[in-house]
């Protein structure tokens, strides 16, 4: 049903229209309803289920915008669309045998998440399996998971010191990356040719050395913050720069010793896409 670049685009040889909206893909609601309900008039069918399910009607009205999408004739016309979360909510209200697998999958995912809250080690094991399925080597996976834990420790430290907004997180992360690699995360994504329309995580496209120096910078920053207890964004920014510089200097020394840059323009998108096709 989905792949790395075309999420929910083709299902059982039937196309689902999509549009890039508010920095994510939105999909035609009527196209999905048509496929799952097997109705000859998907627009009318959608009206009926909205009338029957008042909660769904309110949900769609609040969350699903009308956005211009290409019609079959090539013209643009405003169409009801929803992101992946919205689509899964709508699927739950479709009494169809084709929709049933999605409902069972959602129930399974819900149970898994509750289990992971009770036992966080299960979440780590799930992530490990996901990376294995994508074809990453075990040595890389170990570093990636360790990096996630170090990053979580850092964000927990930031929260304790009053950093709560996503904007501040992004600012501090950019400071670290700039000091460590000479590029902000957005610049790094461009360097690795990762499209802004791709939700692929930058760190999932880093090599071993890039992950190691990312971890080093964030671990040093966490320790400095615990020691000095900064409470203003400017102070946090200075700490982020200092920790990033420690990793940046270590990176440069490493590059000097091995005679090459550890920063790579390679990404794992094509490799993982080909693996998925083989499956």
Residue pairs with C-beta under 8 A, 6 or more apart in sequence:
1 8
1 10
1 11
2 8
2 9
3 273
3 276
3 277
4 198
4 200
4 269
4 272
4 273
4 276
5 198
5 273
7 18
7 25
7 84
8 16
8 18
8 25
8 27
8 32
8 84
8 87
9 15
9 16
9 18
10 16
11 32
11 35
12 35
14 31
14 34
14 35
15 31
16 27
16 28
16 31
16 32
16 35
17 27
17 28
17 31
17 69
17 70
17 79
18 25
18 26
18 27
18 28
18 69
18 81
19 25
19 26
19 67
19 68
19 69
19 81
20 26
20 197
21 65
21 67
21 81
23 196
24 83
24 199
25 83
25 84
25 197
26 65
26 67
26 81
26 82
26 83
27 81
27 82
27 83
27 84
27 87
28 69
28 79
28 80
28 81
29 46
29 60
29 64
29 79
29 80
29 81
29 82
29 86
29 87
29 90
30 42
30 43
30 46
30 79
30 80
31 42
32 87
32 90
32 91
33 39
33 42
33 45
33 46
33 49
33 90
33 94
34 42
34 45
35 98
36 91
36 94
36 96
36 98
36 99
36 102
37 45
37 94
37 96
37 98
37 99
38 96
38 98
39 45
46 80
49 56
49 93
49 94
50 56
50 57
50 60
51 57
53 93
56 89
56 90
56 93
59 86
59 89
60 80
60 82
60 86
60 90
63 82
63 86
63 89
64 80
64 81
64 82
64 86
65 80
65 81
66 78
66 79
66 80
66 81
67 78
67 79
67 81
68 76
68 77
68 78
68 79
69 76
69 77
69 78
69 79
69 81
70 76
71 77
82 89
82 90
88 102
88 106
91 99
91 102
91 103
91 106
92 99
92 102
92 103
92 106
112 122
112 126
115 122
116 122
116 123
116 126
124 145
127 145
127 148
128 141
128 145
131 140
131 141
131 144
132 138
132 141
134 268
134 272
134 275
134 276
135 271
135 272
135 275
136 144
136 268
139 208
140 208
140 211
143 208
143 211
143 212
143 215
144 203
144 204
144 211
146 215
147 203
147 211
147 214
147 215
147 218
150 215
150 218
150 219
150 222
151 218
153 218
153 219
153 222
154 218
154 219
154 221
154 222
154 225
155 169
157 222
157 225
157 226
158 168
158 169
158 172
158 225
158 236
161 225
161 229
161 230
161 231
161 236
162 231
163 169
163 172
163 233
163 236
168 233
168 236
170 185
171 233
171 237
172 233
172 236
172 237
172 240
173 185
174 184
174 185
174 186
175 237
175 240
175 241
175 244
176 217
176 218
176 221
176 240
176 241
176 243
176 244
176 247
177 183
177 184
177 185
177 188
177 214
177 244
178 184
178 244
179 217
179 240
179 241
179 243
179 244
179 245
179 247
179 248
180 213
180 214
180 217
180 244
180 245
180 247
180 248
180 251
181 188
181 210
181 213
181 248
181 251
181 263
182 248
182 263
183 191
185 202
188 202
189 196
189 202
191 263
191 265
192 202
192 205
192 264
192 265
192 266
192 267
193 265
193 267
194 200
194 202
194 205
194 267
194 269
198 269
200 267
200 269
203 211
203 214
204 268
205 266
205 267
205 268
205 269
206 214
206 264
207 262
207 264
207 266
209 251
209 254
209 262
210 262
210 263
210 264
213 247
213 248
213 250
213 251
213 254
213 262
214 247
216 246
216 247
216 250
217 243
217 244
217 246
217 247
217 248
218 243
219 243
220 242
220 243
220 246
220 247
221 239
221 240
221 242
221 243
221 244
224 239
224 242
224 243
225 236
225 239
228 235
228 239
230 236
230 238
230 239
251 262
251 263
254 262
255 261
255 262
